[in-house]
Amino acid sequence: DQAPTGMWHGHFGIPHGLNQTRGMTRRRWGSTNSWRLCVLLVVLVVAVVMPVLAMYSNAAGAAPPSLNGEEPRVLFGILSAPKYAEKRDACRQTWFKYKGYGTQWKAVFLLAGTKDETLMAAMRAEQEQHGDLLVNTTFEDGYYKITQKVSYFVNWAVEQQDFEFDYVVKTDDDSFWQMDLFLADLKAQPRTKFAWGKQKGQFKPYRTPGHKWELPYSEWSEEQEKKHKFVYVAGAGYLFSRDVAARVAEKVRNQAEYPFMRLEDIYHSYLVYRSGVKWAKGTWKFVNRLVTEQECAEGFYMQHYATPEKMQMYWSRAVNHLPLCPAVVGTSNEVFPL
């Protein structure tokens, strides 16, 4: 069985209720009701004509207007690798079960090809079962291909028409999301010109040869370093509104001016900066990086470095309305499963 060529991904299907058209009823008015006709015309202009004009005035891929305070719709791109099927299953069996999955929010796992035919066959079977893999087989998966995988997701997201969304989120397959907290806070945020994440400060490149996060001069020159000062965010989880995602995707397609960098969080933070968008403040809850196996923090949208076992523990506590984090080791019999 030959490895597939080109790009393939799961078919979402149109979520129920998102693309229904609204019928209009016509009435015949007499001459004595002309005042009613005037009122009707005003209502039609406000309700129909103005939104249409606004839609065409926005750039391609702009966020759809918020309709009557609807809940935010979110599309997740979850970074993974061919060998991490267990992590993907842990996501599906835990936080994917939060209310709204499939209608208000959806997720795809971001993968690339592999020369391992056994893994390729396993990914085909997984795709057949779940339909949630976004696989780019034009290159082989690897740490320094993360940028291409995420960029492909952002470009695909703004072009696909099966799932309407207001925001895209990039995250990792070892991250557990408390979707109830996240969506409740996101509802109050802007639907356009919005980028959200845990800000790490102004970017300064590592130049040490061989360092995991080295950014060589061939990818980021001294001239660029002096010219462009921008804030970057933690790669474990960040968000764009749809219009910002469209701007980022446009720049990704312009590789002559915006060539890939090997560091994904730096590259996409840079594209947000070049799009004229600033990262929103008030993002302290966005990412919790677990420092040790025994640490956890309440009130955060996402817990990073979560093993499949920890995800199951988090989910069990969530469905039983318990605090997400068990007591600190040594103060109770309740501890993290290792």
Secondary structure, DSSP 8 states (H G I E B T S, - for coil): -----SEEE------TTTS-----------GGGHHHHHHHHHHHIIIIIHHHHHHHHS-TT------TT----EEEEEE--TT-HHHHHHHHHTGGGSTTBTTTEEEEEEEEE-S-HHHHHHHHHHHHHH--EEEEEEEE--GGGHHHHHHHHHHHHHH--SS--SEEEEEETT-EE-HHHHHHHHTTS-SSS-EEEEEEEE---B--TT-TTB--TTTS-HHHHHH---EEEEEEEEEEEHHHHHHHHHHHH-TTTS---S-HHHHHHHHHHHTT--B-S--TTS-EE--STT---TT-SEEES--HHHHHHHHHHHHTT--SS---TTSSS-----
